[in-house]
Amino acid sequence: MNTELTRLSSRYATVVAVGALTLGALTLSGCSVLQDQVHHQVTRHADTRADLGSPPAWMPEDATDISSSTGTAVKGDDAAPTTVVFTSKQGADSAGCTTVPRKSAPVMTVEGAPDVYAAKTVVRCGDWSLVGDGRQWVAWTPNTGDGGS
């Protein structure tokens, strides 16, 4: 019986060790994937605007360190809430954009984004609203109410 108990104890320790190693591997290599699934979002990063397949027209040419978070709980890309944070000295390309009172805020959060709630106005570019602090910019959609009455 003592031998049987030792063998069961050893098997249990092996299962626990394999589980801990698996969890550790997920944490180190797939943290964002696991986080994306838990929070129903997809996060992406690009070093420069040129690295994006089809950047939005309002994104400045000098945009770097671009991070985005898109919600996955909504069906259809057009309806999915998205937040983009980027670094730029130029700021938003204002062609076709207007400055309006801020009434919306991002649904998805991206670490390092400027404080949207401190902004009284936003640059509205179609379905996107943008706020910058002179270096970092945050853009989001939907922007319901920005520019509306």
Secondary structure, DSSP 8 states (H G I E B T S, - for coil): -HHHHHHHHHHHHHHHHHHHHHHHHHHHHSHHHHHHHHHTEEEEEEEEGGGSSS--TTS-TT-EEEEEEEESSSSSTTTS-EEEEEE-SS-S--TT-EEEE-----SS--TT---GGG-SEEEEETTEEEEE-SSEEEEEE--TTTT--
